[in-house]
Amino acid sequence: MNKQTLSILALSLTLFVSSCRKLDVQAPEVAATAAAVPTAAAKWSSVTNWSASKQTDFTLHYGKIQDSTITASVASKGLVLVYQKTSGAVNSLPFEQTGASTKAWYYQVSEGTIMISCDAYGTDQKLANDESYAYFVLSQDKVKELTAQGFNTAELMNLSYEKASSLIK
């Protein structure tokens, strides 16, 4: 029994001596800036390539925005914030537009592409075609920086266009 106690004590002492201390400092990570994607804000533009697919209760409208700054890394680990301007009102996607008909606006991001979609319900299932879109492309590093400032992903996705413009530079 004494041999086990002595062995455990020796092992504990070894771990204690070699373990990290408060004063130990880890070297900072060096970011690969050559491959970093800059934060980018696109100018307001229209989607001209809308397609539509009639479903049982609604019409699905969808169009694409092509952008080479949306890399595979941005699509998987970064964030793209999309805004729609129609009749002077600016909304962050996703959102629901109500009125004579209900339109659910949302988007998906893949490498090089933002797919904007609208599920249109009700009597008027056509798009007004007066919508324009702007978006911010955030690299993984920019998302980490904003998270360190206290923003979570849901809060970032709900930023107003004005707040995003001033916050994301």
N, C-alpha and C positions, 0 to 999 in steps of 0.2 A: 504494500500500500504506500509506503514511503517513497518507493521508486517512481510510482505513478504521480504522486504529488510533486516530487522533485522534477519530473519530466514536464508536467503541466506548468509548473512555476518557471522553468527554463524557457519553454515555448512562449509563455505570456510575456516574460521579460524581453525576449527577442522581438516579439511583435510590438511591444511598447516602445522599444528603442528605435525600431525602424519605421514606425508609423508616422503619418503626417502630423505636423504641428501647426498651430495658428500662424506662425511666422513664415511657414513655407508658402512660396508664391509660385503659381503656375505661370509659365511663359505664355504671353498672349498669342491667340491664334492669328496666323497671318492669312488674310483673305486673299483669294485669287482675284485681283482686280481686273486682270486682262479679260476674264470671262464674265465679269459682272455686268448685269444688265442695268443701264441707267433708268432712273424713274422717268417715265415719259407721259406727257399729257397730249392727247391728240386734239386737234381743232374740231369744232363742231362740224359734222358732216352727215349726209343722208345715206341711208342704205337704199341702193337702187335695184338690187337683185332679189326682191321678195318673191317667195313661192308660197303657195297656199295648198292646204290639204283639208278637204271637208270631212269632218268626223260626224258621228251620230248627233251630238248635242252642241258642237262648236266647230269653228274653223281654226286650224292651226296655221299661223303665218310664221315664216322664218326667213331670215336673211343673214348674210355673212359679211363680216368686216375682216379683211386680210391685213396682217401686220407682222413683219418679220422680227420685230422686237419681242414678240411673245414667243420665247424659246420654250423648249421642253421643260427646262428647269423652272421657268416662271409658271408654266401651266401646272406643274406638280407641286412646287414648293413656294411659289410667290403668290401674287394676288393681282387680279385685274378688276378695277372698279369701273362700272359702266353707268352712264347717265343719259337720260332721254330728255329732250326739250321739245315740248309741243304746246302751241298756243301761248308761249311765254312762260309756262310752268316747267320747272326742272325737277325730275324725280330720279332717285337712284334705283337701279334695277336690283333685285326684283321688286315689283310693286303691282298693285291692282288698281285699275282705272274703272271707275263706275260712272254710270249715266244711263243713256238709253240702252246701252249694252254694257256688259262687263268684259273687261280685257285684262288678262293676267299676263304681265310682261316679265320675262326672265331671260337668262343667258347662260351659255356654256363656253368654256375656254379650252382650246386645244392648241398645240403648237402652231403658231402662225395665224390662228383664226379665233374670232369671237362670233359665235352663233347666237343671234338675237331671235327670240321666239315670242309669239303672242298667241294665247288661247282666247279667241273671241266668242263670247256667248251672247245670246239674246237676239233681238230682231235685226240689228245692224252688225253684221260680222265682218264688215270691210274695214280696212285701215284708212285713216284720214290721209296718209302719205304726206303729212306736214311735220313728221317727226325728224329730229336730228339727234345725233349721238356724239358723245365725247367719252373718253375713257382714260384711266391712269394705269400704267403697267408698273407694278412694284416687284422688284427682285426679292429673293428670299432675305437678303441682308437688310433691305429697307423695311420689310415686314418685321424682322427681328428688332430693328431700331425703334419702330413705332410701338411694338409690344413692350419694349423696355421703358417707353414713355407712359405706359399704362393702358394702351388700347388693346382690346382683344379683337379677333377676326370679325366677330359679329358687329362690334362697334365700328370697325373700319368700313365694313360693307354698308353701314347705315349713315355714313358721313354725308352731309349735304355737299353739293358740288363746290360751293364757296369755301366750306371748311376744308375739304380735300385739297382744293387749289392752294390754300394758304399753308396747309400742313405738309403736303407732299411736294418737295422741291427737288 
